Amino acid sequence: QVQLVESGGGFVQAGGSLRLSCAASRSLFSFKTMGWYRQAPGNQRELVATITKGGSTNYVDSVKGRFTISRDNAKNTVYLQMNDLKPEDTAVYYCNAVDWYNDMIWGKGTLVTVSS
């Protein structure tokens, strides 16, 4: 059973930065894509960013230019660098993986709180 473990969440003031990490229990090459989603209180879970096996990236418009997704295949880890954070970025951030059977695997989430 593959596991995804997120870390790096916390409390930060608006304009600050955080880097989230997602450690996978097996090679990232096991997955078609890796990604980050977030869910704010009362809202549906939304896609934030994805990165493919080949390194292609995709971002939701609200984070373009501020967030960067990357991967370290040697460490089986995916990162989300978040800069210029805004209060509306406050949410639980979830790591996601889609395998070659199109099954989705989720981490348990890490909370990011941005104060104004």
DRENZA-400692 format. One line per 5 residues: for each residue z, x, y of N, C-alpha, C. Coordinates in Angstrom, 2 decimals. Example, Ala and Ser with C-alpha at 12.3 -4.5 7.8 and 13.67 -1.06 7.14 Angstrom:
BEGIN
7.80 13.19 -5.69 7.80 12.30 -4.50 7.80 13.20 -3.30 ~ 7.08 12.85 -2.25 7.14 13.67 -1.06 7.87 12.90 0.03
END
This chain:
BEGIN
0.00 0.86 -1.18 0.00 0.00 0.00 0.00 0.91 1.25 ~ -1.05 0.80 2.04 -1.14 1.64 3.23 -0.16 1.15 4.28 ~ 0.40 2.08 5.02 1.32 1.74 6.10 0.84 2.34 7.42 ~ 1.06 1.60 8.48 0.79 2.06 9.83 2.11 2.02 10.59 ~ 2.50 3.12 11.18 3.78 3.19 11.88 3.53 3.60 13.33
3.87 2.69 14.24 3.69 2.95 15.67 4.94 3.61 16.25 ~ 4.72 4.38 17.30 5.83 4.96 18.07 5.35 5.22 19.49 ~ 6.31 5.48 20.37 5.95 5.86 21.73 6.15 4.79 22.78 ~ 6.52 3.59 22.36 6.77 2.54 23.35 8.03 2.83 24.14 ~ 8.22 2.04 25.20 9.42 2.23 26.01 9.31 1.52 27.32
10.18 1.92 28.23 10.27 1.31 29.55 9.72 2.29 30.57 ~ 8.84 1.80 31.44 8.25 2.67 32.45 8.01 1.87 33.72 ~ 8.04 2.54 34.85 7.74 1.86 36.10 6.23 1.76 36.31 ~ 5.84 0.80 37.09 4.42 0.61 37.40 3.84 1.92 37.94 ~ 2.63 2.25 37.47 1.99 3.50 37.85 2.27 4.64 36.89
3.21 4.44 36.00 3.58 5.47 35.04 2.66 5.52 33.83 ~ 3.01 6.40 32.91 2.18 6.62 31.72 3.03 6.61 30.46 ~ 2.40 6.22 29.37 2.99 6.32 28.04 1.88 6.68 27.06 ~ 2.26 7.33 25.97 1.30 7.58 24.90 1.86 6.98 23.61 ~ 1.11 6.06 23.06 1.48 5.45 21.78 0.83 6.22 20.65
1.52 6.30 19.53 1.00 6.95 18.33 1.03 5.96 17.17 ~ 0.06 6.08 16.29 0.02 5.27 15.08 -0.27 6.20 13.91 ~ 0.73 6.40 13.07 0.59 7.28 11.92 0.24 6.45 10.69 ~ -0.86 6.80 10.04 -1.29 6.10 8.84 -0.84 6.87 7.60 ~ -0.59 6.12 6.53 -0.08 6.74 5.31 -1.20 7.31 4.43
-2.43 7.16 4.89 -3.52 7.81 4.18 -4.61 8.19 5.17 ~ -5.63 8.85 4.70 -6.67 9.38 5.57 -7.31 8.30 6.43 ~ -7.54 8.65 7.69 -8.22 7.72 8.60 -9.64 7.43 8.15 ~ -10.20 8.28 7.31 -11.55 8.04 6.83 -11.59 6.89 5.82 ~ -10.38 6.39 5.44 -10.29 5.20 4.59 -10.66 3.93 5.34
-10.74 4.04 6.67 -10.90 2.85 7.50 -12.19 2.90 8.30 ~ -12.78 1.72 8.46 -13.99 1.61 9.26 -13.66 1.80 10.74 ~ -12.63 1.11 11.17 -12.18 1.24 12.56 -10.66 1.24 12.61 ~ -10.14 1.85 13.66 -8.72 1.80 14.00 -8.63 1.19 15.39 ~ -7.52 0.53 15.67 -7.43 -0.07 16.99 -6.02 -0.38 17.40
-5.92 -0.76 18.65 -4.66 -1.21 19.23 -4.85 -2.62 19.77 ~ -3.90 -3.46 19.46 -3.82 -4.82 19.99 -2.48 -4.95 20.72 ~ -2.37 -5.98 21.53 -1.09 -6.25 22.18 -0.85 -7.75 22.27 ~ 0.44 -8.07 22.33 0.82 -9.48 22.45 1.99 -9.58 23.42 ~ 1.73 -10.26 24.52 2.77 -10.52 25.51 3.46 -11.83 25.17
4.69 -12.03 25.62 5.41 -13.27 25.32 4.61 -14.49 25.75 ~ 4.47 -15.44 24.83 3.75 -16.67 25.13 2.24 -16.56 25.06 ~ 1.75 -15.36 24.78 0.29 -15.15 24.73 -0.17 -14.85 23.31 ~ -1.46 -15.01 23.11 -2.04 -14.63 21.83 -2.23 -13.12 21.78 ~ -2.31 -12.61 20.56 -2.57 -11.18 20.40 -3.99 -10.90 20.85
-4.16 -9.83 21.63 -5.48 -9.49 22.14 -5.83 -8.05 21.80 ~ -7.12 -7.84 21.63 -7.62 -6.50 21.38 -7.51 -5.66 22.65 ~ -7.04 -4.43 22.50 -6.96 -3.51 23.64 -8.05 -2.45 23.54 ~ -8.13 -1.79 22.37 -9.09 -0.69 22.21 -9.32 -0.46 20.73 ~ -10.53 0.02 20.41 -10.86 0.39 19.04 -11.58 1.72 19.03
-11.52 2.37 17.89 -12.26 3.62 17.68 -12.78 3.61 16.25 ~ -14.05 3.94 16.10 -14.67 3.92 14.78 -14.45 5.24 14.06 ~ -14.88 5.26 12.81 -14.80 6.49 12.03 -15.59 7.60 12.71 ~ -16.68 7.21 13.36 -17.52 8.20 14.03 -17.06 8.57 15.42 ~ -16.00 7.88 15.90 -15.45 8.22 17.21 -15.91 7.35 18.36
-16.71 6.34 18.09 -17.12 5.43 19.16 -15.94 4.56 19.57 ~ -15.82 4.34 20.88 -14.67 3.60 21.40 -15.10 2.34 22.12 ~ -14.16 1.41 22.20 -14.40 0.15 22.90 -13.08 -0.30 23.52 ~ -13.15 -0.86 24.73 -11.94 -1.26 25.45 -12.09 -2.66 26.03 ~ -10.99 -3.37 26.12 -10.98 -4.62 26.87 -11.11 -4.25 28.35
-11.77 -5.10 29.12 -12.07 -4.77 30.52 -10.82 -4.43 31.32 ~ -9.72 -5.08 31.05 -8.53 -4.91 31.87 -7.90 -3.53 31.76 ~ -8.27 -2.73 30.75 -7.68 -1.41 30.59 -8.70 -0.28 30.77 ~ -9.95 -0.62 30.97 -10.98 0.40 31.13 -10.65 1.31 32.30 ~ -10.78 2.60 32.09 -10.47 3.56 33.13 -9.00 3.94 33.19
-8.14 3.22 32.48 -6.70 3.52 32.48 -6.20 3.95 31.10 ~ -6.74 3.37 30.06 -6.29 3.66 28.69 -7.37 4.47 27.96 ~ -6.92 5.33 27.05 -7.84 6.11 26.23 -7.34 6.10 24.79 ~ -8.21 5.69 23.89 -7.89 5.74 22.46 -8.51 7.00 21.87 ~ -7.77 7.64 20.97 -8.28 8.85 20.33 -7.70 8.94 18.93
-8.23 9.86 18.16 -7.77 10.02 16.79 -7.69 11.48 16.41 ~ -6.71 11.81 15.60 -6.55 13.15 15.05 -6.63 12.98 13.53 ~ -7.79 13.27 12.98 -8.00 13.02 11.55 -7.10 13.91 10.69 ~ -6.82 15.09 11.16 -5.97 16.01 10.38 -4.54 15.49 10.25 ~ -4.10 14.74 11.27 -2.75 14.20 11.27 -2.71 12.73 10.85
-3.85 12.16 10.52 -3.92 10.73 10.16 -3.28 9.86 11.25 ~ -3.55 10.20 12.48 -2.88 9.54 13.60 -3.88 9.10 14.66 ~ -3.66 7.93 15.19 -4.44 7.40 16.30 -3.50 7.26 17.50 ~ -4.04 7.56 18.66 -3.23 7.53 19.89 -3.81 6.52 20.88 ~ -2.94 6.05 21.75 -3.37 5.27 22.91 -2.67 5.84 24.13
-3.42 6.58 24.93 -2.89 7.11 26.19 -3.04 6.03 27.25 ~ -1.93 5.65 27.84 -1.93 4.58 28.83 -1.46 5.13 30.18 ~ -2.35 5.12 31.15 -2.04 5.62 32.50 -2.09 4.47 33.50 ~ -1.48 4.70 34.64 -1.48 3.70 35.71 -1.05 2.33 35.17 ~ 0.04 2.32 34.46 0.49 1.09 33.84 0.88 0.04 34.87
0.62 -1.21 34.53 0.89 -2.35 35.39 1.85 -3.30 34.69 ~ 2.59 -4.10 35.44 3.50 -5.06 34.79 2.80 -5.95 33.78 ~ 1.54 -6.28 34.03 0.81 -7.14 33.09 0.45 -6.44 31.79 ~ 0.72 -5.14 31.70 0.53 -4.42 30.43 1.74 -4.57 29.52 ~ 2.79 -5.18 30.01 3.99 -5.38 29.19 3.66 -6.25 27.98
3.98 -5.72 26.80 3.65 -6.42 25.56 4.17 -5.60 24.37 ~ 4.12 -6.21 23.21 4.28 -5.46 21.97 2.89 -4.98 21.57 ~ 2.77 -3.69 21.34 1.49 -3.08 20.98 1.47 -2.83 19.47 ~ 0.39 -3.30 18.85 0.24 -3.19 17.40 -0.94 -2.29 17.04 ~ -0.71 -1.42 16.09 -1.79 -0.63 15.52 -2.49 -1.45 14.44
-3.79 -1.29 14.35 -4.59 -2.05 13.41 -5.61 -1.14 12.74 ~ -5.87 -1.42 11.47 -6.92 -0.70 10.74 -7.75 -1.71 9.97 ~ -9.05 -1.49 9.95 -9.96 -2.32 9.15 -10.57 -1.42 8.10 ~ -10.36 -1.78 6.83 -10.88 -0.92 5.77 -12.32 -1.31 5.42 ~ -12.85 -0.65 4.44 -14.26 -0.83 4.10 -14.53 -2.15 3.38
-13.46 -2.90 3.04 -13.58 -4.25 2.49 -13.34 -5.29 3.59 ~ -13.22 -4.82 4.83 -12.93 -5.68 5.99 -11.55 -6.32 5.94 ~ -10.65 -5.74 5.18 -9.26 -6.16 5.23 -8.58 -5.52 6.43 ~ -7.71 -6.30 7.07 -7.01 -5.78 8.25 -5.58 -5.42 7.88 ~ -5.16 -4.27 8.32 -3.80 -3.79 8.10 -3.13 -3.66 9.47
-1.87 -4.06 9.54 -1.14 -4.06 10.80 0.14 -3.24 10.71 ~ 0.47 -2.60 11.81 1.78 -2.01 11.94 2.77 -3.06 12.43 ~ 4.03 -2.65 12.59 5.06 -3.61 13.00 5.18 -3.74 14.51 ~ 4.55 -2.85 15.23 4.52 -2.97 16.68 5.53 -2.09 17.39 ~ 5.22 -1.78 18.65 6.13 -1.04 19.51 6.09 -1.69 20.89
7.25 -1.87 21.50 7.35 -2.60 22.75 7.12 -1.68 23.94 ~ 6.26 -2.14 24.84 6.02 -1.46 26.11 6.44 -2.41 27.23 ~ 7.32 -1.93 28.09 7.79 -2.73 29.22 7.50 -1.98 30.50 ~ 6.77 -2.61 31.40 6.41 -2.00 32.68 7.06 -2.80 33.80 ~ 7.89 -2.13 34.58 8.58 -2.81 35.67 7.79 -2.65 36.97
7.93 -3.63 37.83 7.20 -3.58 39.11 7.99 -2.85 40.17
END
